[in-house]
Amino acid sequence: MFVLLNNKIIDKSYEGRQIINYISRLTDALSARIVGFYQTQEILKFARKAAIAQVMSRNMSHNIGSHVLAKLSSKDYLGLQMTRYFIK
């Protein structure tokens, strides 16, 4: 708008102010959409990271609870360990 006024493309008459007002509203709306787009992209990026972390955490919890602890508490494993370390 500075360029339009400075180069006298638009004067400061009523019609000129209306044009400037219209251009100002257009640029405000455009900049709001651009900012909104990038904010949405950032939100999606962090949501994706959080979802991946949640799945990895749940998977690790399942593996420890269902496989590691089950193997450690089984009678065969305990008997094998006892014979390995205590009975020689």
PyMOL commands that set and color helices and strands:
alter all, ss='L'
color gray80, all
select helices_A, chain A and resi 2-6+14-73+75-85
alter helices_A, ss='H'
color red, helices_A
deselect
rebuild
show_as cartoon
